[in-house]
Amino acid sequence: MPRILTRNLSQWTLIQENKKTAQALQASEQNFRNSLDNSLMGIRIIDADWHTLYVNRVFLDIFGYKNSNEVTRTSLQDRYTPEENNRYLLRMEKSSVVNQFRQPEVDIIGKTVPFVTSGLFQ
C-alpha cells in the first residue's frame, strides 16, 4: 500500500476513534445530568468559593425557590445559620471530606430547613 494511503488511513482511523470517544463522553455526561435532574433528593453543587453551580428541581422545591437564579443571588454562607456555618467550616478544616451531616439551611422566606450535607473540597 502506498505510504500516503497508509498515512491517510491512519489519520482517518484516529479521527473515527476520537469521534467515538467524544460521543461516549457526551452520553456519559448526559446520563450524569439526567441522574441529577431526576433525583428524588435535593441536590446542590458548589465550587470551592461557595458559588452554586447547579441545583435540581427538588432542591428548589424544598427551599421555595422558583429557579436557580434565585439561589445564586445570595451566598451559600448567608443561607446557613451562623452556628451551622462555623460548625461546617470547622469540619472542613479538619478534613477535606465532609461526610453526610445535618446542616440546617435557611429557605427563601427565612425558615430553617433541616438538610443533610456532604462535601468534598480539593
N, C-alpha and C positions, 0 to 999 in steps of 0.2 A: 504494500500500500504506500502511495507517495507520502512523503513527510508532511506536506501541507494538509492532506486529508486526515492524517493521524492527529495532527495538532488541532484541526477544526473539530474533529470528533471528540477529542479530549475536552476542549472548551465547551462544546455543546453538552457533554455529559455532566460537567461541573455546573453549568447553568441549570440543568434539569434537577440536579441534586439540591442546589440552593433554593430553587422554587419549591421543591417538596419540603425542605426544612422550614422555609418561611410559612408554607401552608399549615404544617403541623404546629408551629408556634402560634399562629393565628387561631387555630382550632382550640389549642390548649388555653390560650388567653380568654377566648370566648366562653369556654367551659368554666373557667375560674370566675369570670364575671357573672355568668348565669347562676353559679352556686351562691355567690354573694347576694345577688338580686333576689333570689328565690328562697333565701334562708328564712326560717321561722324565728330566728334570733335577730335582735337589733345589732347591726354591725357599723362601726365607725373605724376608719383607717386614718391615722395621723402620721405626720412626719416628725423628725427629731426636734423641730421647732414648734411643735404642738399645733401646726396648721392642719385642718381637716382636709383630707384628700378625697375621701369617699364616705358616704353614708347610704344605707339601703332604706327602702320604704318602711320597714318595720321600725327601724331606729327613729325615723321621722314621726311615725305614728305614736310611739312610746312617749316622746318628748314634746309632742304637739306642734311640730314644725310642718309647714306646707311644702317646703322644698329645701334642697341642700344649701342654697344661697343664704337662707335664714340661719343655718347652723354656722356658716363661716363668718357671719357678721360679728360674732363675739368669740373671744379666745376660749379655748377649751378650759384653761385655768379659771376663767371667770364663771364657768358653769359648775365648778366644784365648790363645795363649802370650804372655807379657809382651813378648817381642821383636816378635811379629807385631802386637800391639795398638799398640805405639809406631810401628811402620812404617806401619800403617794411618792413625793419627792424623796423622802427618807428610804422608802423601799428601793427606789431607782438608784440611790447612792450605794446601797449595799450590793445590788446585783443588777445586771443589765436586763435580766428576765424577771418580769413580774407575772407570776402565775395566778390565775383567777382569784380575785378577792373582791369583796363588796366595796363598791365605790359610789356612794350616793352622789347623784348629779342633779343640778337644778334644771327644771324644764323651762319652757318658754314663758310660763306665767309665774315662775318663781317657786313652784312647789318642788320639794326634794323627792326624787325618784330613786329607789334602790336600783343599782346596776352592777353587774359583775364585769370586772375589767381584767384583761390580760394584756401584757405588753412585752415587746422585745425592742430594745434600743441598741443600735450599733454605733 
